[in-house]
Amino acid sequence: MKFLLIKHVVEEGLGIFEQFCHDAGIAVDTVELEKGDSFPNLEVYSALWVMGGPMNVSDEGQFPWLIEEKALIDKAVRDLHLPYMGICLGAQLLAEALGGEVQPMAAPEVGLLPINLTEAGLNHPLTAGLPKTLKVLQWHGQEVKRLPSGATLLASSSYCQVQAYAVGDCAFGLQFHSEVTEATVEDWVQIPAYRADLELTLGSTGRDNLKQAVDARLAIMNREAKILFENFVQIVKNSMN
């Protein structure tokens, strides 16, 4: 089994999922878009993971590779039926590529905040085994306003309706950051757009407060991430049969 990972910035990689992949013997090839890497042939991979980033799905003038990336996602999901996991920007790109709509939020959502599984999410192969309410790391200023046709909402919150969703049997978007590790907050405040959103939302002491909150809950979040990961791997295995 081999995954293709698309990173939009160096600081935002697989996080805890990297360790899970290593432990499961899953090879990972990485495309570093910030470094100018090209997209490879998808047909040699078992799944596609697309991570977050400070750019928006509509920033094609500044980041022209977004056009090719959306086309790649469309091909992966519609044509190849390749299992797909999109985190934050990766979830928004999935929606945009498949005909949904992404728009700015009234204010950024940053912090350790609750989301709730929908009835569909409680019984879905990706989210089965998770508690109905999870406290997760949020760090985004855009959201999916309209899901692609036929998509299933798996998790929601009062502030951001689309927190997790499925398209078909094996394509998924997570608006929240289940990949969080003890280094995440310190790494991401180095990104100017992320720091600005954090300080706008949580104030000048927000970094320290968020770091403490993440550290206190990290073990629980990592256990929940392991459930998501193992569920996704099983979905990948089923797609290969």
N, C-alpha and C positions, 0 to 999 in steps of 0.2 A: 504494500500500500504506500502510495506517495502523494502528498498534498502539494499544491502550488499556493504559495502565500504572496499576496500583493500588499506591499507597504507603501504608503504615501509619504511618510516622513520616517527618518531613521529611528526616532524615539518611540514610535508606536508599532510594536511588533506583536507576536503571539502571546507575550506575557506568560502566565501560568500554563497556557496550552502548549507552549514549547516543551516544558518538562513532561507534560502528559504524552505528547507525541513521542518524545525520546523513550519514555518508559514503555510505550506500546509498540516500539519498533517501527514507527511510521517515519519515513523519510520526508523532509520538507525542502523544496526548492523555493528560493525567495526572489521576487522581483522588487528591486529598490527604485521606485519611480523618481525619488528625489536625487538619485545618483545617475539617472538617465538610462536605466535598464530597459530593454525591449521585452515585449510579451512573447512567451514561447508557444509552441504547439500544445494545445490543451489535451489532446487525445492520449497523451502518455500519463495523465494524472488521474487519481482516484477521486479527488475533490479539489475545490477552489475555495480558498479563504481570502477575504478582502477586509482589511483593517480600516481604522479611522484615520482622520487627518484634519488639519485646520481649514482646508479649502472647502468650498461648497460645490454641490453637484453642477451648478450653473457656471462655475468659474472657468469656462473653456477657453476664454481669451488669454487668461494668465497661465492656465495649465492645459495646453492643447491635447495632452495625452488622455484627458478625461473623455474625449470623443471616442478614441479607440478603446478605452477601458469599458465604456458603456456597451459598445458593440461586442466586445469580448464577453461581457457578462450575459448579454442577450443570447449569444451563440452558445455559451456554456449551458445555460438553463433551458432555453427553448429547443435548440438543435441537438445538443449532445446529452441532455438530461444529466449533466454532471452535478453531483451534490455540491451545494454552495452554502457557505456561511459568511454573512456580512455583518461586521460589527460597526455600529455608529455610522460613519460615512459609508461603509460597505453596505449597510442596510438601506441607506438612502439611495445609493447608486443602483441597488437591485430594484427598488421601487421605480426609479426614474427610467431605467433601462427597459422595464417591462410595461411601461405605460401609466404608472402611478404619478403622483405629484409630491414634490418636496418644496417647502416654503420656510422662510424665517419664522422663528418663534417670537412671541411678544417680548420675551426676555430669555436669556440663556438659562438652561437647566444645569446646575452644577451642584454636586454634593452627594451625600449618601442618603438615598431617598427610596421610599417604598413603591413597589409595583405589584399588581395583582394578576395572577393567571386568570384568563377567561375560562368559561366552561369547556371550550374547545381545547385550551391550553392544558387543563387538568388531565385530559385524556390523550394528548397528542404524543406520538413517539419521541419527539425532541424534548419535551418538557415534563414528561411523566416522571414522577418521583420527586419533583421539586415541591416545596411548600406553596400553598396558595398565595401567600404574601411573602415577597422577598425584599430585602433592603439591598440596593445595588448602587454602584458608582455611576453617576450621570455627569456628562461633560460635553454639552452640545448646545448650539444656538439655532439649529435647523431641525425640522421634523418632517416625517411623512404625513402629509395632509390627506392624501387619498391613496389607498392601496391599489396595486394592480388588480385587474379583473380576475376574480376567482380566488384571490388570496384569503387566507384564514388568519384572523387576529388571535394571537396566543397570549398576549399579556398587554396590560394597559395601566394607566395611572390617571389621576385627576388632572394633572398638569400637561401630560403628553399622552394622547390617546394610543398611539402606535408605539408600543415598547418592544413587542416581538411579534413576528408573523411568519407564515409559511406560504410558499407558492408551490402548488403541486405537492409531490411526496418528498422532495429532497432539496428544496431551496429555502433558505431561512435568513431573516434579518433580525438582528438584536440591536435596539437603539442604545442599550446600556452596555457597560464595560465589565463583562464577567471575567475578562482576562487579567484583572487587576493583581498586582504583586506589591510587595513592600516598597518597591522602587518607583511605582507608577506616578505618584503625586509629585515627587521630586523631579522625575524625568520630564513630566509634562508641563510643569511651570516654567521650564526653559523655553517653551514655544510661546512666542509673544501673544498670539491670538488666544491661546488657552489661558495664559496668565491674566489677560484682560478680562475674559469672561469670568474667571474665578473671582477676581477682585471686585468686579461689578456686582456679582451675585452674593459673595460671602464676605466682602470687605477686605481691608488691608491685612487682617490676621487670618484670613480664610485658609491660606496654605497650611499653616500649623494646625488649625482646628480640623481641617479635612484629613491631614496626615494622621492625626491622633484617632479620628473616627475610623479611618480605613484600617489602621493597625489593630484597633480593638475588635474589629469584625472580620479581619482577613481570613482567619481559619474557617469561619462559616462560609464566606463567599467562595473560598477555594474549594470547599467540599461541594457546594452547589455547582461550581464550574465543572467539577469532575463528573457530576451527573450529566450535565449538558454535553460534555465531551464524549462520554461513553455512549450516550444515546445517539449522538451524531455519528460516531464510528459504526455503530450497529446499522444505522440507516445507510451509510456508505457500503458496508458489507452486503446488505440486502440488494443494493442497486447493482452490485457486481455479479450477482447470481443469475 
